[in-house]
C-alpha cells in the first residue's frame, strides 16, 4: 500500500518528542512489511525539503501552522495515489474527513483539553478548546488509534464510539538491562521531559523540596530542554527554595546519557497534566528505575499502581514527596517494584506493537 502520514513534526525536528519516536517506529515496520510511506510535516531551521529516513519519505512544507494548509494541497495534487491516510492529531487535526475519500485513521496521543490552558494564552486557549469540541463531531465515523486505554475513555466522552478506537501500548526503544543496576549513593530522583509547565516540572521541584526535609542528601536531575526564560524562572524559584545546589539541569542529552542517568536514579518523578502514554516511564523501567506519577491519562496506563511504580491517589507535590520517600525507605517494596517495572518493560515490544498497527492499516 501507499501510506500518507500527516504530522506537524518529524523525528529530526528540534521540538519533536515521544509522539514522533512512536510514529517512526511504526512507519519503519510498515516499510519493512513492503509498504510505501510518505510523512508530510513542517519545515524547521536548516531542514531539507525532502529526505529519506529509515525508508520513510519525509516531505517538509510550511511551518508548524501552515503545514495544516499544505496537507490538502499535497494530498490532492502531489500526483501520489494513496491507499490510507494517518491523520496525527496534536491539539488540532488535519481535518481529513473534509477532503480525503479513502480510508483514514486518526492517530491521537492525548485529548488536549486543559493542556490548551497550560500551553497557550487567552484567547487562543479558548479557541483551541472550542475547535477541539467541534472537530471530534467531524471525526465521529473515523477510526481512532491511540496509545492508552484511558484516552479511549476520554474520546468516548467527546462522542467517539469506543468500538471505533484501538489502543496500542508503546514500548521503549531502549534495551532493558540484564540485571538490576547499581544506584547512586545519594537518594537520586530524575525528571525527563521537555521542560514546559504542562509537563509538571514545577510540581516535581516542589515535591523535591519536601523530599529534602526527610532525605537531606537527596539530589534531583532534570533532563530535557525548554524555553530559556522558563528555565531561568525555574532556577530563580529554586534559589527561593534554597535547593539549587541539590538540583542539576542536564539539558538535552544523548540517548545513551539519558539511559545512564535513568539507571543511576532511584525514582523517576512525573507530574504531567496529561500524557498520551508516558514513554519515559517505560524507558526508566527498562533501566531498572520505577516511577512515581500523577494520576492522569497516559501515566495511569504506563504505571501499574503498586506493582511497577506508584500512581498517586492525590495529585499534589506533598503526596508525591510522601510516596517517593516511603518507597525509597522501604528496601523490600522498592526491590519488588523495581523488578516488576523491569519485567513490565520487557513485556512490551515493538514487534507486538507494530503487528497491531499493521493489522490496523491493512
Secondary structure, 3 states (H helix, E strand, C coil): CEEEEECCCCCCCCCCCHHHHHHHHHHHHHHHCCCEEEEEECCCCCCCCEEEECCEEEEECCCCCCHHHHHHHHHHHCCCCCCEEEEEECCCCCCHHHHCCCCEEEEECCCCCCHHHHHCCCCHHHHHHHHHHHHHHHCCCCEEEECCHHHHHHHHHCCCCHHHEEECCCCCCCCCCCCCCCCCCCCEEEEECCCCHHHCHHHHHHHHHHHCCCCCCCEEEEECCCCHHHHHHHHHHHHHHCCHHHEEEEECCCHHHHHHHHHHCCEEEECCCCCCCCHHHHHHHHCCCEEEECCCCCHHHHCCECCCEEECCCCCHHHHHHHHHHHHHCHHHHHHHHHHHHHHHHHCCHHHHHHHHHHHHC
